[in-house]
């Protein structure tokens, strides 16, 4: 997925794994957008849930895996 920073106009490439992680965060926290930070100017860029779903049409929610505590 490609977005362009609204501040410095630098193109930002967002990988499939990052898109899926953002969609999981949006789903868990019931958000309408996700903030990606520009690597050049450090400003946040809002990307809507619809844009992320368009970039990853086969995404399905995966609940976070809980780490089991072992008793010693």
mmCIF file of the N, C-alpha and C atoms, coordinates in Angstrom:
data_MODEL
# 
_entry.id   MODEL 
# 
loop_
_atom_site.group_PDB 
_atom_site.id 
_atom_site.type_symbol 
_atom_site.label_atom_id 
_atom_site.label_alt_id 
_atom_site.label_comp_id 
_atom_site.label_asym_id 
_atom_site.label_entity_id 
_atom_site.label_seq_id 
_atom_site.pdbx_PDB_ins_code 
_atom_site.Cartn_x 
_atom_site.Cartn_y 
_atom_site.Cartn_z 
_atom_site.occupancy 
_atom_site.B_iso_or_equiv 
_atom_site.pdbx_formal_charge 
_atom_site.auth_seq_id 
_atom_site.auth_comp_id 
_atom_site.auth_asym_id 
_atom_site.auth_atom_id 
_atom_site.pdbx_PDB_model_num 
ATOM 1   N N  . UNK A 1 1  ? 0.852   -1.168  0.000  1.00 0.00 ? 1  UNK A N  1 
ATOM 2   C CA . UNK A 1 1  ? 0.000   0.000   0.000  1.00 0.00 ? 1  UNK A CA 1 
ATOM 3   C C  . UNK A 1 1  ? 0.895   1.227   0.000  1.00 0.00 ? 1  UNK A C  1 
ATOM 4   N N  . UNK A 1 2  ? 0.541   2.204   -0.794 1.00 0.00 ? 2  UNK A N  1 
ATOM 5   C CA . UNK A 1 2  ? 1.288   3.455   -0.868 1.00 0.00 ? 2  UNK A CA 1 
ATOM 6   C C  . UNK A 1 2  ? 0.400   4.604   -0.379 1.00 0.00 ? 2  UNK A C  1 
ATOM 7   N N  . UNK A 1 3  ? 0.951   5.436   0.491  1.00 0.00 ? 3  UNK A N  1 
ATOM 8   C CA . UNK A 1 3  ? 0.287   6.685   0.864  1.00 0.00 ? 3  UNK A CA 1 
ATOM 9   C C  . UNK A 1 3  ? 1.300   7.804   0.684  1.00 0.00 ? 3  UNK A C  1 
ATOM 10  N N  . UNK A 1 4  ? 0.826   9.030   0.702  1.00 0.00 ? 4  UNK A N  1 
ATOM 11  C CA . UNK A 1 4  ? 1.701   10.184  0.581  1.00 0.00 ? 4  UNK A CA 1 
ATOM 12  C C  . UNK A 1 4  ? 1.518   11.038  1.827  1.00 0.00 ? 4  UNK A C  1 
ATOM 13  N N  . UNK A 1 5  ? 2.622   11.418  2.451  1.00 0.00 ? 5  UNK A N  1 
ATOM 14  C CA . UNK A 1 5  ? 2.581   12.235  3.660  1.00 0.00 ? 5  UNK A CA 1 
ATOM 15  C C  . UNK A 1 5  ? 1.896   13.562  3.335  1.00 0.00 ? 5  UNK A C  1 
ATOM 16  N N  . UNK A 1 6  ? 0.937   13.940  4.161  1.00 0.00 ? 6  UNK A N  1 
ATOM 17  C CA . UNK A 1 6  ? 0.218   15.180  3.913  1.00 0.00 ? 6  UNK A CA 1 
ATOM 18  C C  . UNK A 1 6  ? 1.096   16.403  4.168  1.00 0.00 ? 6  UNK A C  1 
ATOM 19  N N  . UNK A 1 7  ? 2.153   16.230  4.954  1.00 0.00 ? 7  UNK A N  1 
ATOM 20  C CA . UNK A 1 7  ? 2.999   17.361  5.322  1.00 0.00 ? 7  UNK A CA 1 
ATOM 21  C C  . UNK A 1 7  ? 4.145   17.583  4.336  1.00 0.00 ? 7  UNK A C  1 
ATOM 22  N N  . UNK A 1 8  ? 4.964   16.553  4.122  1.00 0.00 ? 8  UNK A N  1 
ATOM 23  C CA . UNK A 1 8  ? 6.158   16.712  3.279  1.00 0.00 ? 8  UNK A CA 1 
ATOM 24  C C  . UNK A 1 8  ? 5.992   16.095  1.891  1.00 0.00 ? 8  UNK A C  1 
ATOM 25  N N  . UNK A 1 9  ? 4.873   15.443  1.635  1.00 0.00 ? 9  UNK A N  1 
ATOM 26  C CA . UNK A 1 9  ? 4.537   14.830  0.339  1.00 0.00 ? 9  UNK A CA 1 
ATOM 27  C C  . UNK A 1 9  ? 5.418   13.641  -0.029 1.00 0.00 ? 9  UNK A C  1 
ATOM 28  N N  . UNK A 1 10 ? 6.130   13.071  0.933  1.00 0.00 ? 10 UNK A N  1 
ATOM 29  C CA . UNK A 1 10 ? 6.970   11.908  0.666  1.00 0.00 ? 10 UNK A CA 1 
ATOM 30  C C  . UNK A 1 10 ? 6.092   10.667  0.525  1.00 0.00 ? 10 UNK A C  1 
ATOM 31  N N  . UNK A 1 11 ? 6.315   9.838   -0.502 1.00 0.00 ? 11 UNK A N  1 
ATOM 32  C CA . UNK A 1 11 ? 5.556   8.576   -0.601 1.00 0.00 ? 11 UNK A CA 1 
ATOM 33  C C  . UNK A 1 11 ? 6.009   7.597   0.480  1.00 0.00 ? 11 UNK A C  1 
ATOM 34  N N  . UNK A 1 12 ? 5.034   6.949   1.092  1.00 0.00 ? 12 UNK A N  1 
ATOM 35  C CA . UNK A 1 12 ? 5.305   6.002   2.167  1.00 0.00 ? 12 UNK A CA 1 
ATOM 36  C C  . UNK A 1 12 ? 4.739   4.650   1.743  1.00 0.00 ? 12 UNK A C  1 
ATOM 37  N N  . UNK A 1 13 ? 5.588   3.645   1.760  1.00 0.00 ? 13 UNK A N  1 
ATOM 38  C CA . UNK A 1 13 ? 5.160   2.298   1.422  1.00 0.00 ? 13 UNK A CA 1 
ATOM 39  C C  . UNK A 1 13 ? 4.834   1.550   2.713  1.00 0.00 ? 13 UNK A C  1 
ATOM 40  N N  . UNK A 1 14 ? 3.645   0.958   2.749  1.00 0.00 ? 14 UNK A N  1 
ATOM 41  C CA . UNK A 1 14 ? 3.202   0.223   3.927  1.00 0.00 ? 14 UNK A CA 1 
ATOM 42  C C  . UNK A 1 14 ? 3.025   -1.231  3.520  1.00 0.00 ? 14 UNK A C  1 
ATOM 43  N N  . UNK A 1 15 ? 3.746   -2.118  4.164  1.00 0.00 ? 15 UNK A N  1 
ATOM 44  C CA . UNK A 1 15 ? 3.716   -3.538  3.831  1.00 0.00 ? 15 UNK A CA 1 
ATOM 45  C C  . UNK A 1 15 ? 2.433   -4.220  4.259  1.00 0.00 ? 15 UNK A C  1 
ATOM 46  N N  . UNK A 1 16 ? 2.209   -5.392  3.686  1.00 0.00 ? 16 UNK A N  1 
ATOM 47  C CA . UNK A 1 16 ? 0.991   -6.154  3.963  1.00 0.00 ? 16 UNK A CA 1 
ATOM 48  C C  . UNK A 1 16 ? 0.885   -6.514  5.447  1.00 0.00 ? 16 UNK A C  1 
ATOM 49  N N  . UNK A 1 17 ? 1.999   -6.874  6.068  1.00 0.00 ? 17 UNK A N  1 
ATOM 50  C CA . UNK A 1 17 ? 1.974   -7.232  7.490  1.00 0.00 ? 17 UNK A CA 1 
ATOM 51  C C  . UNK A 1 17 ? 1.577   -6.024  8.348  1.00 0.00 ? 17 UNK A C  1 
ATOM 52  N N  . UNK A 1 18 ? 2.065   -4.842  7.993  1.00 0.00 ? 18 UNK A N  1 
ATOM 53  C CA . UNK A 1 18 ? 1.716   -3.622  8.742  1.00 0.00 ? 18 UNK A CA 1 
ATOM 54  C C  . UNK A 1 18 ? 0.242   -3.271  8.557  1.00 0.00 ? 18 UNK A C  1 
ATOM 55  N N  . UNK A 1 19 ? -0.274  -3.483  7.359  1.00 0.00 ? 19 UNK A N  1 
ATOM 56  C CA . UNK A 1 19 ? -1.698  -3.224  7.099  1.00 0.00 ? 19 UNK A CA 1 
ATOM 57  C C  . UNK A 1 19 ? -2.552  -4.164  7.949  1.00 0.00 ? 19 UNK A C  1 
ATOM 58  N N  . UNK A 1 20 ? -2.194  -5.445  7.967  1.00 0.00 ? 20 UNK A N  1 
ATOM 59  C CA . UNK A 1 20 ? -2.950  -6.414  8.768  1.00 0.00 ? 20 UNK A CA 1 
ATOM 60  C C  . UNK A 1 20 ? -2.878  -6.087  10.258 1.00 0.00 ? 20 UNK A C  1 
ATOM 61  N N  . UNK A 1 21 ? -1.710  -5.674  10.720 1.00 0.00 ? 21 UNK A N  1 
ATOM 62  C CA . UNK A 1 21 ? -1.546  -5.298  12.130 1.00 0.00 ? 21 UNK A CA 1 
ATOM 63  C C  . UNK A 1 21 ? -2.394  -4.055  12.454 1.00 0.00 ? 21 UNK A C  1 
ATOM 64  N N  . UNK A 1 22 ? -2.419  -3.094  11.545 1.00 0.00 ? 22 UNK A N  1 
ATOM 65  C CA . UNK A 1 22 ? -3.225  -1.891  11.748 1.00 0.00 ? 22 UNK A CA 1 
ATOM 66  C C  . UNK A 1 22 ? -4.717  -2.242  11.796 1.00 0.00 ? 22 UNK A C  1 
ATOM 67  N N  . UNK A 1 23 ? -5.153  -3.138  10.910 1.00 0.00 ? 23 UNK A N  1 
ATOM 68  C CA . UNK A 1 23 ? -6.559  -3.551  10.915 1.00 0.00 ? 23 UNK A CA 1 
ATOM 69  C C  . UNK A 1 23 ? -6.915  -4.287  12.200 1.00 0.00 ? 23 UNK A C  1 
ATOM 70  N N  . UNK A 1 24 ? -6.010  -5.097  12.716 1.00 0.00 ? 24 UNK A N  1 
ATOM 71  C CA . UNK A 1 24 ? -6.262  -5.767  13.999 1.00 0.00 ? 24 UNK A CA 1 
ATOM 72  C C  . UNK A 1 24 ? -6.396  -4.742  15.121 1.00 0.00 ? 24 UNK A C  1 
ATOM 73  N N  . UNK A 1 25 ? -5.542  -3.731  15.135 1.00 0.00 ? 25 UNK A N  1 
ATOM 74  C CA . UNK A 1 25 ? -5.616  -2.680  16.166 1.00 0.00 ? 25 UNK A CA 1 
ATOM 75  C C  . UNK A 1 25 ? -6.913  -1.898  16.056 1.00 0.00 ? 25 UNK A C  1 
ATOM 76  N N  . UNK A 1 26 ? -7.309  -1.573  14.830 1.00 0.00 ? 26 UNK A N  1 
ATOM 77  C CA . UNK A 1 26 ? -8.557  -0.845  14.611 1.00 0.00 ? 26 UNK A CA 1 
ATOM 78  C C  . UNK A 1 26 ? -9.740  -1.668  15.120 1.00 0.00 ? 26 UNK A C  1 
ATOM 79  N N  . UNK A 1 27 ? -9.734  -2.955  14.826 1.00 0.00 ? 27 UNK A N  1 
ATOM 80  C CA . UNK A 1 27 ? -10.828 -3.829  15.245 1.00 0.00 ? 27 UNK A CA 1 
ATOM 81  C C  . UNK A 1 27 ? -10.882 -3.951  16.775 1.00 0.00 ? 27 UNK A C  1 
ATOM 82  N N  . UNK A 1 28 ? -9.729  -4.145  17.414 1.00 0.00 ? 28 UNK A N  1 
ATOM 83  C CA . UNK A 1 28 ? -9.685  -4.323  18.865 1.00 0.00 ? 28 UNK A CA 1 
ATOM 84  C C  . UNK A 1 28 ? -10.110 -3.071  19.621 1.00 0.00 ? 28 UNK A C  1 
ATOM 85  N N  . UNK A 1 29 ? -9.690  -1.900  19.126 1.00 0.00 ? 29 UNK A N  1 
ATOM 86  C CA . UNK A 1 29 ? -9.950  -0.653  19.842 1.00 0.00 ? 29 UNK A CA 1 
ATOM 87  C C  . UNK A 1 29 ? -11.149 0.117   19.292 1.00 0.00 ? 29 UNK A C  1 
ATOM 88  N N  . UNK A 1 30 ? -11.834 -0.454  18.301 1.00 0.00 ? 30 UNK A N  1 
ATOM 89  C CA . UNK A 1 30 ? -13.023 0.145   17.687 1.00 0.00 ? 30 UNK A CA 1 
ATOM 90  C C  . UNK A 1 30 ? -12.731 1.564   17.183 1.00 0.00 ? 30 UNK A C  1 
ATOM 91  N N  . UNK A 1 31 ? -11.696 1.695   16.358 1.00 0.00 ? 31 UNK A N  1 
ATOM 92  C CA . UNK A 1 31 ? -11.285 2.977   15.791 1.00 0.00 ? 31 UNK A CA 1 
ATOM 93  C C  . UNK A 1 31 ? -11.802 3.123   14.372 1.00 0.00 ? 31 UNK A C  1 
ATOM 94  N N  . UNK A 1 32 ? -11.748 4.341   13.844 1.00 0.00 ? 32 UNK A N  1 
ATOM 95  C CA . UNK A 1 32 ? -12.157 4.581   12.460 1.00 0.00 ? 32 UNK A CA 1 
ATOM 96  C C  . UNK A 1 32 ? -10.966 4.785   11.536 1.00 0.00 ? 32 UNK A C  1 
ATOM 97  N N  . UNK A 1 33 ? -9.779  4.989   12.124 1.00 0.00 ? 33 UNK A N  1 
ATOM 98  C CA . UNK A 1 33 ? -8.575  5.184   11.317 1.00 0.00 ? 33 UNK A CA 1 
ATOM 99  C C  . UNK A 1 33 ? -7.348  4.723   12.100 1.00 0.00 ? 33 UNK A C  1 
ATOM 100 N N  . UNK A 1 34 ? -6.215  4.629   11.400 1.00 0.00 ? 34 UNK A N  1 
ATOM 101 C CA . UNK A 1 34 ? -4.955  4.256   12.034 1.00 0.00 ? 34 UNK A CA 1 
ATOM 102 C C  . UNK A 1 34 ? -3.923  5.310   11.670 1.00 0.00 ? 34 UNK A C  1 
ATOM 103 N N  . UNK A 1 35 ? -3.052  5.659   12.599 1.00 0.00 ? 35 UNK A N  1 
ATOM 104 C CA . UNK A 1 35 ? -2.027  6.676   12.358 1.00 0.00 ? 35 UNK A CA 1 
ATOM 105 C C  . UNK A 1 35 ? -0.702  6.030   11.979 1.00 0.00 ? 35 UNK A C  1 
ATOM 106 N N  . UNK A 1 36 ? -0.235  6.354   10.772 1.00 0.00 ? 36 UNK A N  1 
ATOM 107 C CA . UNK A 1 36 ? 1.091   5.937   10.334 1.00 0.00 ? 36 UNK A CA 1 
ATOM 108 C C  . UNK A 1 36 ? 1.992   7.154   10.406 1.00 0.00 ? 36 UNK A C  1 
ATOM 109 N N  . UNK A 1 37 ? 3.197   6.978   10.930 1.00 0.00 ? 37 UNK A N  1 
ATOM 110 C CA . UNK A 1 37 ? 4.146   8.079   11.092 1.00 0.00 ? 37 UNK A CA 1 
ATOM 111 C C  . UNK A 1 37 ? 5.064   8.145   9.878  1.00 0.00 ? 37 UNK A C  1 
ATOM 112 N N  . UNK A 1 38 ? 5.254   9.354   9.349  1.00 0.00 ? 38 UNK A N  1 
ATOM 113 C CA . UNK A 1 38 ? 6.152   9.580   8.223  1.00 0.00 ? 38 UNK A CA 1 
ATOM 114 C C  . UNK A 1 38 ? 7.594   9.407   8.696  1.00 0.00 ? 38 UNK A C  1 
ATOM 115 N N  . UNK A 1 39 ? 8.409   8.609   7.992  1.00 0.00 ? 39 UNK A N  1 
ATOM 116 C CA . UNK A 1 39 ? 9.790   8.425   8.423  1.00 0.00 ? 39 UNK A CA 1 
ATOM 117 C C  . UNK A 1 39 ? 10.664  9.663   8.209  1.00 0.00 ? 39 UNK A C  1 
ATOM 118 N N  . UNK A 1 40 ? 10.226  10.569  7.352  1.00 0.00 ? 40 UNK A N  1 
ATOM 119 C CA . UNK A 1 40 ? 11.034  11.755  7.060  1.00 0.00 ? 40 UNK A CA 1 
ATOM 120 C C  . UNK A 1 40 ? 10.733  12.904  8.028  1.00 0.00 ? 40 UNK A C  1 
ATOM 121 N N  . UNK A 1 41 ? 9.469   13.324  8.112  1.00 0.00 ? 41 UNK A N  1 
ATOM 122 C CA . UNK A 1 41 ? 9.115   14.494  8.926  1.00 0.00 ? 41 UNK A CA 1 
ATOM 123 C C  . UNK A 1 41 ? 8.499   14.135  10.281 1.00 0.00 ? 41 UNK A C  1 
ATOM 124 N N  . UNK A 1 42 ? 8.225   12.865  10.504 1.00 0.00 ? 42 UNK A N  1 
ATOM 125 C CA . UNK A 1 42 ? 7.694   12.340  11.775 1.00 0.00 ? 42 UNK A CA 1 
ATOM 126 C C  . UNK A 1 42 ? 6.258   12.776  12.082 1.00 0.00 ? 42 UNK A C  1 
ATOM 127 N N  . UNK A 1 43 ? 5.538   13.304  11.106 1.00 0.00 ? 43 UNK A N  1 
ATOM 128 C CA . UNK A 1 43 ? 4.133   13.662  11.303 1.00 0.00 ? 43 UNK A CA 1 
ATOM 129 C C  . UNK A 1 43 ? 3.272   12.412  11.131 1.00 0.00 ? 43 UNK A C  1 
ATOM 130 N N  . UNK A 1 44 ? 2.123   12.370  11.826 1.00 0.00 ? 44 UNK A N  1 
ATOM 131 C CA . UNK A 1 44 ? 1.229   11.232  11.683 1.00 0.00 ? 44 UNK A CA 1 
ATOM 132 C C  . UNK A 1 44 ? 0.293   11.462  10.510 1.00 0.00 ? 44 UNK A C  1 
ATOM 133 N N  . UNK A 1 45 ? 0.010   10.381  9.805  1.00 0.00 ? 45 UNK A N  1 
ATOM 134 C CA . UNK A 1 45 ? -0.896  10.398  8.668  1.00 0.00 ? 45 UNK A CA 1 
ATOM 135 C C  . UNK A 1 45 ? -2.035  9.436   8.957  1.00 0.00 ? 45 UNK A C  1 
ATOM 136 N N  . UNK A 1 46 ? -3.257  9.944   8.965  1.00 0.00 ? 46 UNK A N  1 
ATOM 137 C CA . UNK A 1 46 ? -4.419  9.112   9.245  1.00 0.00 ? 46 UNK A CA 1 
ATOM 138 C C  . UNK A 1 46 ? -4.793  8.336   7.989  1.00 0.00 ? 46 UNK A C  1 
ATOM 139 N N  . UNK A 1 47 ? -4.966  7.031   8.165  1.00 0.00 ? 47 UNK A N  1 
ATOM 140 C CA . UNK A 1 47 ? -5.410  6.164   7.080  1.00 0.00 ? 47 UNK A CA 1 
ATOM 141 C C  . UNK A 1 47 ? -6.691  5.489   7.560  1.00 0.00 ? 47 UNK A C  1 
ATOM 142 N N  . UNK A 1 48 ? -7.759  5.637   6.782  1.00 0.00 ? 48 UNK A N  1 
ATOM 143 C CA . UNK A 1 48 ? -9.058  5.134   7.213  1.00 0.00 ? 48 UNK A CA 1 
ATOM 144 C C  . UNK A 1 48 ? -9.122  3.614   7.143  1.00 0.00 ? 48 UNK A C  1 
ATOM 145 N N  . UNK A 1 49 ? -10.067 3.071   7.863  1.00 0.00 ? 49 UNK A N  1 
ATOM 146 C CA . UNK A 1 49 ? -10.280 1.634   7.877  1.00 0.00 ? 49 UNK A CA 1 
ATOM 147 C C  . UNK A 1 49 ? -10.643 1.137   6.481  1.00 0.00 ? 49 UNK A C  1 
ATOM 148 N N  . UNK A 1 50 ? -11.422 1.919   5.742  1.00 0.00 ? 50 UNK A N  1 
ATOM 149 C CA . UNK A 1 50 ? -11.826 1.541   4.393  1.00 0.00 ? 50 UNK A CA 1 
ATOM 150 C C  . UNK A 1 50 ? -10.621 1.428   3.459  1.00 0.00 ? 50 UNK A C  1 
ATOM 151 N N  . UNK A 1 51 ? -9.679  2.361   3.574  1.00 0.00 ? 51 UNK A N  1 
ATOM 152 C CA . UNK A 1 51 ? -8.471  2.311   2.744  1.00 0.00 ? 51 UNK A CA 1 
ATOM 153 C C  . UNK A 1 51 ? -7.647  1.070   3.076  1.00 0.00 ? 51 UNK A C  1 
ATOM 154 N N  . UNK A 1 52 ? -7.538  0.759   4.347  1.00 0.00 ? 52 UNK A N  1 
ATOM 155 C CA . UNK A 1 52 ? -6.770  -0.418  4.756  1.00 0.00 ? 52 UNK A CA 1 
ATOM 156 C C  . UNK A 1 52 ? -7.448  -1.702  4.298  1.00 0.00 ? 52 UNK A C  1 
ATOM 157 N N  . UNK A 1 53 ? -8.770  -1.762  4.376  1.00 0.00 ? 53 UNK A N  1 
ATOM 158 C CA . UNK A 1 53 ? -9.493  -2.941  3.906  1.00 0.00 ? 53 UNK A CA 1 
ATOM 159 C C  . UNK A 1 53 ? -9.358  -3.110  2.398  1.00 0.00 ? 53 UNK A C  1 
ATOM 160 N N  . UNK A 1 54 ? -9.296  -2.005  1.682  1.00 0.00 ? 54 UNK A N  1 
ATOM 161 C CA . UNK A 1 54 ? -9.106  -2.056  0.237  1.00 0.00 ? 54 UNK A CA 1 
ATOM 162 C C  . UNK A 1 54 ? -7.717  -2.622  -0.099 1.00 0.00 ? 54 UNK A C  1 
ATOM 163 N N  . UNK A 1 55 ? -6.727  -2.319  0.723  1.00 0.00 ? 55 UNK A N  1 
ATOM 164 C CA . UNK A 1 55 ? -5.361  -2.795  0.495  1.00 0.00 ? 55 UNK A CA 1 
ATOM 165 C C  . UNK A 1 55 ? -5.191  -4.258  0.904  1.00 0.00 ? 55 UNK A C  1 
ATOM 166 N N  . UNK A 1 56 ? -6.051  -4.745  1.782  1.00 0.00 ? 56 UNK A N  1 
ATOM 167 C CA . UNK A 1 56 ? -5.951  -6.127  2.249  1.00 0.00 ? 56 UNK A CA 1 
ATOM 168 C C  . UNK A 1 56 ? -7.344  -6.757  2.260  1.00 0.00 ? 56 UNK A C  1 
ATOM 169 N N  . UNK A 1 57 ? -7.889  -7.109  1.078  1.00 0.00 ? 57 UNK A N  1 
ATOM 170 C CA . UNK A 1 57 ? -9.265  -7.605  1.009  1.00 0.00 ? 57 UNK A CA 1 
ATOM 171 C C  . UNK A 1 57 ? -9.486  -8.957  1.681  1.00 0.00 ? 57 UNK A C  1 
ATOM 172 N N  . UNK A 1 58 ? -8.446  -9.757  1.845  1.00 0.00 ? 58 UNK A N  1 
ATOM 173 C CA . UNK A 1 58 ? -8.626  -11.085 2.444  1.00 0.00 ? 58 UNK A CA 1 
ATOM 174 C C  . UNK A 1 58 ? -8.341  -11.089 3.949  1.00 0.00 ? 58 UNK A C  1 
ATOM 175 N N  . UNK A 1 59 ? -8.262  -9.902  4.565  1.00 0.00 ? 59 UNK A N  1 
ATOM 176 C CA . UNK A 1 59 ? -7.942  -9.810  5.986  1.00 0.00 ? 59 UNK A CA 1 
ATOM 177 C C  . UNK A 1 59 ? -9.077  -10.382 6.823  1.00 0.00 ? 59 UNK A C  1 
ATOM 178 N N  . UNK A 1 60 ? -8.697  -11.125 7.858  1.00 0.00 ? 60 UNK A N  1 
ATOM 179 C CA . UNK A 1 60 ? -9.640  -11.614 8.855  1.00 0.00 ? 60 UNK A CA 1 
ATOM 180 C C  . UNK A 1 60 ? -9.050  -11.340 10.224 1.00 0.00 ? 60 UNK A C  1 
ATOM 181 N N  . UNK A 1 61 ? -9.894  -10.964 11.159 1.00 0.00 ? 61 UNK A N  1 
ATOM 182 C CA . UNK A 1 61 ? -9.423  -10.635 12.508 1.00 0.00 ? 61 UNK A CA 1 
ATOM 183 C C  . UNK A 1 61 ? -8.812  -11.856 13.170 1.00 0.00 ? 61 UNK A C  1 
ATOM 184 N N  . UNK A 1 62 ? -7.623  -11.665 13.739 1.00 0.00 ? 62 UNK A N  1 
ATOM 185 C CA . UNK A 1 62 ? -6.953  -12.698 14.512 1.00 0.00 ? 62 UNK A CA 1 
ATOM 186 C C  . UNK A 1 62 ? -6.739  -12.174 15.918 1.00 0.00 ? 62 UNK A C  1 
ATOM 187 N N  . UNK A 1 63 ? -7.388  -12.793 16.907 1.00 0.00 ? 63 UNK A N  1 
ATOM 188 C CA . UNK A 1 63 ? -7.190  -12.321 18.283 1.00 0.00 ? 63 UNK A CA 1 
ATOM 189 C C  . UNK A 1 63 ? -5.737  -12.486 18.706 1.00 0.00 ? 63 UNK A C  1 
ATOM 190 N N  . UNK A 1 64 ? -5.260  -11.594 19.571 1.00 0.00 ? 64 UNK A N  1 
ATOM 191 C CA . UNK A 1 64 ? -3.862  -11.709 20.018 1.00 0.00 ? 64 UNK A CA 1 
ATOM 192 C C  . UNK A 1 64 ? -3.638  -13.015 20.764 1.00 0.00 ? 64 UNK A C  1 
ATOM 193 N N  . UNK A 1 65 ? -2.467  -13.590 20.549 1.00 0.00 ? 65 UNK A N  1 
ATOM 194 C CA . UNK A 1 65 ? -2.123  -14.838 21.204 1.00 0.00 ? 65 UNK A CA 1 
ATOM 195 C C  . UNK A 1 65 ? -1.632  -14.539 22.608 1.00 0.00 ? 65 UNK A C  1 
ATOM 196 N N  . UNK A 1 66 ? -2.235  -15.209 23.572 1.00 0.00 ? 66 UNK A N  1 
ATOM 197 C CA . UNK A 1 66 ? -1.860  -14.989 24.964 1.00 0.00 ? 66 UNK A CA 1 
ATOM 198 C C  . UNK A 1 66 ? -0.698  -15.903 25.321 1.00 0.00 ? 66 UNK A C  1 
ATOM 199 N N  . UNK A 1 67 ? 0.251   -15.344 26.028 1.00 0.00 ? 67 UNK A N  1 
ATOM 200 C CA . UNK A 1 67 ? 1.388   -16.132 26.480 1.00 0.00 ? 67 UNK A CA 1 
ATOM 201 C C  . UNK A 1 67 ? 0.999   -16.856 27.768 1.00 0.00 ? 67 UNK A C  1 
ATOM 202 N N  . UNK A 1 68 ? 1.270   -18.134 27.782 1.00 0.00 ? 68 UNK A N  1 
ATOM 203 C CA . UNK A 1 68 ? 0.965   -18.932 28.966 1.00 0.00 ? 68 UNK A CA 1 
ATOM 204 C C  . UNK A 1 68 ? 2.108   -18.811 29.964 1.00 0.00 ? 68 UNK A C  1 
ATOM 205 N N  . UNK A 1 69 ? 1.737   -18.554 31.197 1.00 0.00 ? 69 UNK A N  1 
ATOM 206 C CA . UNK A 1 69 ? 2.749   -18.457 32.249 1.00 0.00 ? 69 UNK A CA 1 
ATOM 207 C C  . UNK A 1 69 ? 2.995   -19.852 32.813 1.00 0.00 ? 69 UNK A C  1 
ATOM 208 N N  . UNK A 1 70 ? 4.245   -20.208 32.884 1.00 0.00 ? 70 UNK A N  1 
ATOM 209 C CA . UNK A 1 70 ? 4.613   -21.518 33.412 1.00 0.00 ? 70 UNK A CA 1 
ATOM 210 C C  . UNK A 1 70 ? 4.966   -21.392 34.891 1.00 0.00 ? 70 UNK A C  1 
ATOM 211 N N  . UNK A 1 71 ? 4.433   -22.294 35.675 1.00 0.00 ? 71 UNK A N  1 
ATOM 212 C CA . UNK A 1 71 ? 4.730   -22.309 37.107 1.00 0.00 ? 71 UNK A CA 1 
ATOM 213 C C  . UNK A 1 71 ? 6.029   -23.093 37.324 1.00 0.00 ? 71 UNK A C  1 
ATOM 214 N N  . UNK A 1 72 ? 6.895   -22.551 38.173 1.00 0.00 ? 72 UNK A N  1 
ATOM 215 C CA . UNK A 1 72 ? 8.156   -23.222 38.462 1.00 0.00 ? 72 UNK A CA 1 
ATOM 216 C C  . UNK A 1 72 ? 8.110   -23.922 39.793 1.00 0.00 ? 72 UNK A C  1 
# 
